[in-house]
Amino acid sequence: MTSSPLVDPAVPAAAGTRIADSADVSSDANIGSGSSIWHLAQVRESAVLGENCIIGRGAYIGTGVRMGDNCKVQNYALVYEPAVLGAGVFIGPAVVLTNDTYPRAVTPDGQLKSAHDWEPVGVVIGDGASIGARATCVAPVTIGAWATVAAGAVVVKDVPDFALVVGVPARRVGWVGKAGVPLTETEPGVWVCPTTGSRYLETEGVLALEEQ
């Protein structure tokens, strides 16, 4: 029988925050109101989570990671510092956001590397974007607002706003709207969401929601 979520008085969390008793949350982390951190998750020092975030079982949130309101980090995802997530970002199960462009365990002379022997670089994810299950984002890279990275993709270059990218390495195969559904081109440069009816305009490879 699993134990119920609880509020850990050692963690500076606002009212309504739920932290499972098996989670490891630093007392230096800042957890927003209404957020939930589930079993076996780890949230490191100086991490900042917005309001109403969900951190799934076994997920890892690195030192100093910043996360906006209403984010979901699914089970066993690894969000390494210094990642920055906007509001409403979805991180699927077992996603990895890396932080070392040229990883090595040792220095050229064979000594074990320490934190002083390399400079971490982060993944930046815009508001509303989604990263599918087991996708990997290789830092430094920026994922645009409301973009979707397909499950299993490997992102090695920046992704535009509203882009749908798939594959290894990831490439754009279409556009998605705020509802997450692929858009339909109704006329050259005009894309429409089949779910909401919202219109998006494409100009020189950049998509934007049509102003009303």
Beta strands, then each sheet from edge to edge (+ up, - down):
strand 1: 18-19
strand 2: 24-25
strand 3: 30-31
strand 4: 36-37
strand 5: 42-43
strand 6: 48-49
strand 7: 54-55
strand 8: 60-61
strand 9: 66-67
strand 10: 72-73
strand 11: 78-79
strand 12: 84-85
strand 13: 90-91
strand 14: 96-97
strand 15: 123-125
strand 16: 130-131
strand 17: 136-137
strand 18: 141-143
strand 19: 148-149
strand 20: 154-155
strand 21: 163-166
strand 22: 171-175
strand 23: 184-187
strand 24: 190-192
strand 25: 199-203
strand 26: 206-209
sheet 1: 1+ 4+ 7+ 10+ 13+ 16+ 19+ 21+ 22-
sheet 2: 2+ 5+ 8+ 11+ 14+ 17+ 20+
sheet 3: 3+ 6+ 9+ 12+ 15+ 18+
sheet 4: 23+ 24- 25+ 26-
end
